[in-house]
Amino acid sequence: MIVSKADILTNKNWNQLLKLKPHLFYDNRFLSYHDVFEKKIKWHHLIFMDDAKIKTIAILNGVELSENNKKVHISCEGVSFGGFHFARAQKISEYMELLESYIEYLKANNFKKCIMKLPPAIYYENSSEEYEYAHLHTGFKLAKYSITNIVDLEYFNFDKLPNPLKRSIHKSNVSGEIKIFENPDDEQIKKIYDILFLDRSNKNVNVTHTFEELKYLNNNISEKMVFFGAYFEKKLIGICLLFIVKPDIILNFYMAANPLYIKSRISDLILYRTIEWSKINKFRIYDIGTSNIDNNFLKGLFNFKKKFLADGYLRKTYLLEL
């Protein structure tokens, strides 16, 4: 197996794999906003090919950091998670070979540590924990974990929701309305961002993206973003932004509401409608997002998501000292 550093703007094999197997977090059109807005990220993406350099086996998004004057490779900063993105699902023995080739490359290039932030196992075609075992068997240690709530859309049905939630959705549906922003322009993005900023400020939390960054992403990868608006008496009071991470996976990246309208329970309605939309449009899973901040488990947030039949799955971060 041949491992090499990839310039993903120009690497044909990288981009050919993404045409066949799209993934937002490996797409330069998404990652480029870090460069445009001078985030000072030193990219170090890797591509894994067969010995004849004919077949692409996997790609790995990554960055290079210096920690106490020692090189560290992380897959990946600037996105929710990284890890290998395969041309096809890997058997456990093949995955171990990928890890071993990755480790050999890092050692040959004087890296002293690597960190891999993996998606939940359900994201993979092979959704077992075989890949988790491969990391542990190869010497990686579990360094960090978080819990995210994911809806299996095949089994999602309004009738299965708790009765109090169904009543809340019915009530909100009478007074509120959910609309999709079709090709939102900069002015509409500003209205969306204002709601988002107000919501996060009320919770003493920073918004991940600036308005200019969100506008850039909308102009660059609009087909991977779905904006929903919640209206009460024709006034925009809530928003939701979905990322199409893979053709079968939706990630709810932002959901926010004007704090003045909290009693409207509009969050129940907008979350339900976005899950419903995802099921209708044949997505497999809907990731509502994490319910912890570092070691602080957000019980209320987790329970809110759980009402929507969203089970908890682990996002694990593995570390290897070289």
N, C-alpha and C positions, 0 to 999 in steps of 0.2 A: 504494500500500500504506500502511495506517495502523498505526503502532506506538504502543502505549500501555502504561503500567505497570499491572500486574494484581495485585489482592488475590485470591490464589487460594482463599481461604476462601469468598469470595462471588461470584467471577466465573463467571457461567453458561457463557460460551463456553469458558473454560479447562476447566472440569469436564465439559462436554459432550464435548470432544475426548478427555478421559481415559476417559470411558465407552466411547467408540468405539475408542480406541487406548490402553489402559492402559499406564502407565509409572510404576514405583515412585518414581523420583527426581524426579517432577514432582507427586506426590500430597501434598497438605497433611497427610494423616493420617500420613505418614512424616516429612515435613519439620518438622512441629510439635513434635517432641520437642526440637529445638534451642531453641524458645521456652519450652516447659514447664520445661526445665532451665537456662534463663537463659544460653544460650551467647553472647548479645549479638551475634547475627547480624542485620545490617540487610538484609532481603530487598529485592530490586529485580527482580521477575519481569516479563517482557515478553510481550505477546501481539501477533501479527502478523495483521492482517485485510485483506480486500480493501477497495477505496476506498468501497464502499457499506456497510461494516461488517456485512455479511451472512454472509460466509464466513470461517471461521478457517483461516489458512494454516499457522501454526506457533505454538508456544509456546517460551519460553526461560526456564529457571530461572536465577536470578541473585542476586548479592549486591552491595552497594555498600560500598566501603572508601575510607578516606582514606590516601593515601601521600604524605608530605611536603606535606600540605595540598592535594593534588590528588585529584580523584575517580577511582576505578578501578572498573570493572564486571567482575565475574568470574562466569562460568558454568561450574561453580558450586562454592562451598564447602559443606561439610557433607554432601556425597554423593560417590560415587566419580567421577562425571563429569557433564558437562552438555551444552551444545550445543542445537541446535534439535530439537524433537520435532514431527514433521509430521502434518498431517491425511492426507496421502498423500505417497508418495515424490516428491522434487523432481528435475526435470531440472537439469543443471548450470547452465543459463542462469537458471532460477528460483531456484536456490540462491544464485547471485551477486546476484540482485535482493534476496533476503533479507538477505545480508551488507551490501549497499549501504544498505538501509533501516535496518538496525541501526546502522551507522556514522553515518548522518545523525542518528538519534535521539540517539546518545551525544554527538555534537558539539553538538547543539542544547541538551542538558542539561548541558553543561560537564564532561563526562568527558574525561580526558586519556589514558586507557589502558584497554584491555580485554583480558581473558584468557579463552580458551575451552578448557576441558578436555574433549576429545572421547572418546567410546567407540571401540573398535576398529571398523574399517570393516565387519566382518562383522555387527555389531549392526544395521545398516541394511538396509532392504528392497533398496536399491541398494547392494550391498556392494563396488562398485568404489572406486577412489580419486579419483573425480571431485570429491567434496566437498573432499578434501584439496587438490586443484589449485585449486579455487575460493578457498580461504583464501589460498594463496600468491599467486594472481593478483590478489587484492583488496588485497594489501599486508601480510598477516599474516606473521609469522616463526615458525618452529618454535622454541619456547623450552625445551621439556622433553619427555622421552619416557620411557616405561616399557614393560616387556614383560609380557604376561599370557598364560597358557596356556589355550587354548580347545579343547574337544572338539566336533567336528562329529558330532552324535549319529546322523545318518543312516548314517555309516560305522563307528560304534563297534560292536565285536563282541569278545566274550571271546576267541575263537579267534585274533584278531589281536595280542593282548597278548604280550609277551616271555615265554618259557617260565619263567624264574625268578620272574617276577611271578605267573604263573598258579599255580605251585606254592605261593608264599607265600599267595595268596588261598585256595587249597584248604586249606592247613594252618590258617590263621586261622579259616576257616569251621567247622572241626571243633571248636575249643576256644572260639571266640567267637560272638557273636550280635549282629545289628544290628536295632534296633527303631526305628520312628517314634514320636515322642511325639505322641499324638493329643490335641489341645486341652490342652497342658501348663498346669498351674496354677503359682502363684507358687513353691511348694515345689520343683516339678520344675525350674523355671527357675533356682532357686538352685543346685541340684545341677549343672545344666549349666554355670552360670557358674563354679562352684568349679573344675571341670575346666579350663575355659578360662583362668581366672586362674592356676591352677597351671602350666599349659603355657606361658603367656606369661611368667610370672615366671621360669621355668627358662631361658627364652631371652633374658631381660633386655629384653623388649618390653612396651609398655603395651597393654592391651585398649582397642579403639576406644570401646566403650560401657561405662558403669557397669552394675552389676546393676539399679539402678532404671530406667535408660534401656532396657535390654533387656526388662525387665518391662513397661514402658510400651508399647514397640513390639509386644510379644506381645499385649497387651490391645487395641491399636489397629488393627493390621493383620495379625492372625493368619493370614488367608487368603493372605498374601504370604510367609509364613515356614514353612519345613519343618525341624523339629528331628529329628535322628537321634541315637541313642545306641548305643554299642558296649559290650557286656557280656562279661566274662570271669568264669566261675564266679558268675554272677548279680550281679556287681559292676560298676557303671558305670565304665568306664576311658577312654572316648573319646566325643567329640561332634562333630557337624557341623551347621552352620546354613546352609541354603540360602535365598536371597532370590529370589522370582519377580519379576525386574525387568520383564519384558514377558511376554505370553502364550506366547512361544516361547523365552524366554531365562532360564536359571538362572545365578545367581551364587553360587558357594561363598564365603560371607563369612567363616565361621569353621570351622576344623577343628583339633581339639586332642585330646591324649591325656595321660593320667597318665604322667609320666616313669618311674615305677617299673615300668611295663608295656611299655616300649619294645621289648623282645625278642619280645613277642607279635605284632609286625608288624600291629597292629590298624588302623593308618593305611591300609595297603594295602586291607584289607577294607572299611573304612567309605567310602573314596573310591570304590572299585569299586561298592559297593552303591548309593551316591547317584547315580553316573553311570547305572547300570543303571535305577534308579527314574526318572530324568529321561527316559531313552529310552523306557521303557514308557509314560510319561505324555505322550508326543508333543511334548516340547520339541525345539527345533531345535539349540540350542547350549548347552554347559555351560562356563561360565567359572570356571576353578579359582582365578584371581586372579594378582596380579603376582608376579614372581620377581626383583625388585630393590628396593633401598632407595636412593633418589637415584641416584647413579652407581655404586653397588655391586651388581654382578650376582651373584645368589645361585645359583651354578652347581649346587650339590647339590640345591637346591629345584627348580630348573628341570628338571634331569634326572629327578628323582623324578616330576614331573608329566608329563614327556614319555613316560615308560613307559606312561602311560594314553592314548596317542595324542592328546595335547593339544599342538597346535602353538602356536608363539609368534606373538602378534599385538601390534602397537604401540598403546598409548594415547598420543595426542599432545596436547600443550598448545600452543596458538597464542597469540601476543601481537601486539597492534597499538598502536603509539604514535599518539595522535591530535593 
